[in-house]
Amino acid sequence: MAKKSILNKKSLTFLEKYLNNAAPTGYEWEGQKIWMDYLKPYVDEFITDTYGTAVGVINPKAKYKVVIEGHSDEISWYVNYITDNGLIHVIRNGGSDHMIAASKRVNIHTKNGIVQGVFGWPAIHTRNKEKEQSPNLENITIDVGCTTKEEVEKLGVHVGCVITYPDEFFVLNKDKFVCRALDNRIGGFMIAEVARLIKENKHKLDFGLYITNSVQEEIGLRGAEMITNRIQPNVAIVTDVTHDTTTPMIKKSKEGDLQLGKGPVIAYAPAVQNKLRELIIETAEKNKIPFQRSACSRATGTDTDAFAYSNGGVASALISLPLRYMHTTVEMVHQEDVENVIKLIYQSILSIKKGETFSYFD
């Protein structure tokens, strides 16, 4: 008998709408509005900050505070230079991959609305076969169908305009979610679903739960740095994506052995508080939630690091979602993994005791 999904039609409609909306680093607010509108029935109030981080709060008057967090931004490009003959050179906004850019369609965001363009690339017939060049920041340019710089500027395009890919959500082979920007708006989706389950199952928390969708993770965890100082939490459980290492050209000896469909990934790293991590592992085992382990060395590279080292030290842990093809337009995750991350965060929240310090010295 097939397992009953915890995701309902409303959830999946929200997921598709949320993913298809562009939310590049520094321009996340339209996506945050969609996220807050979905979350509204499940929280008591919202907190927002100057740069666009959004937080839904359950039981806001409680002194003991627990954060569950994802980040809302996606990688993108900036217009950096427009040539006299109307071609556009770019720089990165986050970790945008120059290798996939050639022949991709793009949306340039201007005050006049979206201007469509393409990353052009010379035909195979015209390239030097002996010294084949790969796409790089020096040789990729966007063509918006203009022949002069002035013509481009009349469209509303100028240096500093942000550029995103238009690729939208679809389901592959019934249970694989595919889209650009699953990194990490899928995290925002999963923490919103945790809030929904708490509300629908009528749990009364004796601590404050802060469902936090941070901005600007892709350029250095900046949104998390700001909001953790605002919230001053006692505990933070962060969710992000990690690499499915079964895909070609990834070395398991370097990146670990992780795979779609085998469950959430629980991180080991200096920033991960060991007793909190063990609570999460025990929760997974008790509730028969499959999970994988990953070692992250000096830093996790996620918002976990920002929370852990803030406010004199916050007990923090990282639960990751396996993903293929990170920072491309065809990022892929398994629906069962998505549901199991939601279950693991949800059950872990219910396992935390008010006032718990996770001290090694108690």
Secondary structure, DSSP 4 states (H G I P E B T S, - for coil): -PPPPS--HHHHHHHHHHHHS--BTT--HHHHHHHHHHHGGG-SEEEE-TT--EEEEESTT-SSEEEEEEE--B-EEEEEEE-TTSEEEEEEESS--GGGTTT-EEEEEETTEEEEEEEE---GGGS-STTPPPP-TTT-EEE-S-SSHHHHHHTT--TT-EEE-----EEETTTEEEETTHHHHHHHHHHHHHHHHHHHTT---SSEEEEEEES-GGGTSHHHHHHHHHH--SEEEEEEEEE-TTSTT--HHHH----TTS--EEEESTTS-HHHHHHHHHHHHHTT---EEEE-TT--SSHHHHHHTSTT--EEEEEEEEEBSTTSTTEEEEHHHHHHHHHHHHHHHHHPPTT----TT-
